[in-house]
Amino acid sequence: MKYHNKKMIIDGNKFDSIKEAKRYQELKILEKAKEITELRLQVKFELQPSFKKNNKTIRKIEYIADFTYYDNKSQQYIVEDTKGYRTDVYKLKKKLFEYKYPHLTIKEL
């Protein structure tokens, strides 16, 4: 459920909120200035693979980051999420993400 966010399209990319679209524009400026590289949108991270139980397939669980990029200054790979509201589902997925990907941290804006 999105919380009354207004969807926007920039450069052919659909964003779930104005805040996320503005952040994309900021990141594009940083990329042009060569402060960041490898900017990607809507990157999927598998938290749990799908599996079968009692002849039923249980779907995989994924966390989808708003943005990922390499920060040339800190020399770190950044996983970024533009949050207006931290849902219980998001909080749970963040915990699973941090367990499965201990070398990464979700940067929340």
C-alpha positions as a Markdown table, in Angstrom:
| # | Residue | x | y | z |
|---|---|---|---|---|
| 1 | Met | 0.0 | 0.0 | 0.0 |
| 2 | Lys | 1.4 | 3.4 | -0.9 |
| 3 | Tyr | 0.4 | 6.3 | 1.3 |
| 4 | His | -1.2 | 8.9 | -1.0 |
| 5 | Asn | 2.0 | 9.2 | -3.0 |
| 6 | Lys | 1.9 | 10.8 | -6.4 |
| 7 | Lys | 3.5 | 8.6 | -9.1 |
| 8 | Met | 5.8 | 10.4 | -11.5 |
| 9 | Ile | 7.7 | 9.4 | -14.7 |
| 10 | Ile | 11.1 | 10.9 | -15.5 |
| 11 | Asp | 13.4 | 9.7 | -18.3 |
| 12 | Gly | 10.9 | 6.9 | -19.0 |
| 13 | Asn | 11.3 | 5.6 | -15.4 |
| 14 | Lys | 8.2 | 5.3 | -13.1 |
| 15 | Phe | 8.6 | 6.5 | -9.5 |
| 16 | Asp | 6.2 | 5.7 | -6.7 |
| 17 | Ser | 6.5 | 9.2 | -5.1 |
| 18 | Ile | 7.7 | 12.7 | -5.8 |
| 19 | Lys | 10.4 | 12.2 | -3.1 |
| 20 | Glu | 11.8 | 9.2 | -5.0 |
| 21 | Ala | 11.7 | 11.1 | -8.3 |
| 22 | Lys | 13.6 | 14.0 | -6.8 |
| 23 | Arg | 16.2 | 11.7 | -5.4 |
| 24 | Tyr | 16.6 | 10.2 | -8.9 |
| 25 | Gln | 17.3 | 13.6 | -10.3 |
| 26 | Glu | 19.9 | 14.3 | -7.6 |
| 27 | Leu | 21.6 | 11.0 | -8.3 |
| 28 | Lys | 21.7 | 11.8 | -12.0 |
| 29 | Ile | 23.5 | 15.0 | -11.2 |
| 30 | Leu | 26.0 | 13.2 | -9.0 |
| 31 | Glu | 26.5 | 10.6 | -11.8 |
| 32 | Lys | 27.2 | 13.4 | -14.3 |
| 33 | Ala | 29.7 | 15.0 | -11.9 |
| 34 | Lys | 31.4 | 11.5 | -11.7 |
| 35 | Glu | 30.8 | 11.4 | -7.9 |
| 36 | Ile | 28.8 | 8.2 | -8.3 |
| 37 | Thr | 28.8 | 5.4 | -11.0 |
| 38 | Glu | 26.8 | 2.3 | -11.8 |
| 39 | Leu | 23.5 | 3.9 | -10.9 |
| 40 | Arg | 20.7 | 1.4 | -11.2 |
| 41 | Leu | 17.0 | 1.5 | -10.3 |
| 42 | Gln | 14.6 | -1.0 | -8.8 |
| 43 | Val | 17.4 | -3.6 | -8.0 |
| 44 | Lys | 16.1 | -6.9 | -6.7 |
| 45 | Phe | 17.8 | -8.7 | -3.8 |
| 46 | Glu | 16.6 | -12.3 | -3.1 |
| 47 | Leu | 16.0 | -12.7 | 0.7 |
| 48 | Gln | 14.6 | -16.3 | 0.5 |
| 49 | Pro | 14.4 | -18.5 | -2.5 |
| 50 | Ser | 11.1 | -20.2 | -3.5 |
| 51 | Phe | 10.6 | -23.7 | -2.3 |
| 52 | Lys | 8.0 | -26.5 | -2.3 |
| 53 | Lys | 6.1 | -27.7 | 0.7 |
| 54 | Asn | 3.2 | -30.2 | 0.7 |
| 55 | Asn | 3.1 | -30.0 | -3.1 |
| 56 | Lys | 2.7 | -26.2 | -3.1 |
| 57 | Thr | 5.3 | -23.8 | -4.3 |
| 58 | Ile | 6.0 | -21.0 | -1.9 |
| 59 | Arg | 7.1 | -17.8 | -3.7 |
| 60 | Lys | 10.5 | -16.3 | -3.1 |
| 61 | Ile | 10.9 | -13.2 | -1.0 |
| 62 | Glu | 12.6 | -10.2 | -2.5 |
| 63 | Tyr | 13.6 | -6.7 | -1.4 |
| 64 | Ile | 13.6 | -4.2 | -4.2 |
| 65 | Ala | 15.9 | -1.2 | -3.6 |
| 66 | Asp | 14.9 | 2.1 | -5.1 |
| 67 | Phe | 18.5 | 2.8 | -6.2 |
| 68 | Thr | 22.0 | 1.2 | -6.1 |
| 69 | Tyr | 25.2 | 2.9 | -7.0 |
| 70 | Tyr | 28.9 | 3.1 | -6.4 |
| 71 | Asp | 30.0 | 6.1 | -4.3 |
| 72 | Asn | 33.4 | 7.1 | -5.7 |
| 73 | Lys | 34.3 | 9.2 | -2.6 |
| 74 | Ser | 33.6 | 6.6 | 0.1 |
| 75 | Gln | 34.4 | 3.7 | -2.4 |
| 76 | Gln | 31.3 | 1.8 | -1.2 |
| 77 | Tyr | 28.4 | 0.2 | -3.0 |
| 78 | Ile | 25.3 | 1.9 | -1.8 |
| 79 | Val | 21.8 | 0.4 | -1.6 |
| 80 | Glu | 19.3 | 3.2 | -1.1 |
| 81 | Asp | 15.6 | 3.4 | -0.2 |
| 82 | Thr | 13.5 | 6.5 | -0.3 |
| 83 | Lys | 11.1 | 6.1 | 2.6 |
| 84 | Gly | 8.1 | 8.2 | 3.6 |
| 85 | Tyr | 6.8 | 5.6 | 6.0 |
| 86 | Arg | 8.5 | 2.4 | 7.3 |
| 87 | Thr | 5.9 | -0.3 | 7.1 |
| 88 | Asp | 6.1 | -3.5 | 9.1 |
| 89 | Val | 6.8 | -5.5 | 5.9 |
| 90 | Tyr | 9.7 | -3.1 | 5.1 |
| 91 | Lys | 11.2 | -3.5 | 8.6 |
| 92 | Leu | 11.1 | -7.3 | 8.3 |
| 93 | Lys | 12.6 | -7.3 | 4.8 |
| 94 | Lys | 15.4 | -4.9 | 6.0 |
| 95 | Lys | 16.3 | -7.4 | 8.8 |
| 96 | Leu | 16.4 | -10.3 | 6.3 |
| 97 | Phe | 18.4 | -8.1 | 3.9 |
| 98 | Glu | 21.0 | -7.2 | 6.6 |
| 99 | Tyr | 21.3 | -10.9 | 7.6 |
| 100 | Lys | 21.8 | -12.2 | 4.1 |
| 101 | Tyr | 23.9 | -9.3 | 2.8 |
| 102 | Pro | 26.1 | -8.4 | 5.9 |
| 103 | His | 28.5 | -6.4 | 3.7 |
| 104 | Leu | 25.7 | -4.0 | 2.6 |
| 105 | Thr | 23.5 | -1.6 | 4.4 |
| 106 | Ile | 20.3 | 0.0 | 3.3 |
| 107 | Lys | 20.6 | 3.8 | 3.3 |
| 108 | Glu | 17.2 | 5.3 | 4.1 |
| 109 | Leu | 16.3 | 8.8 | 3.0 |
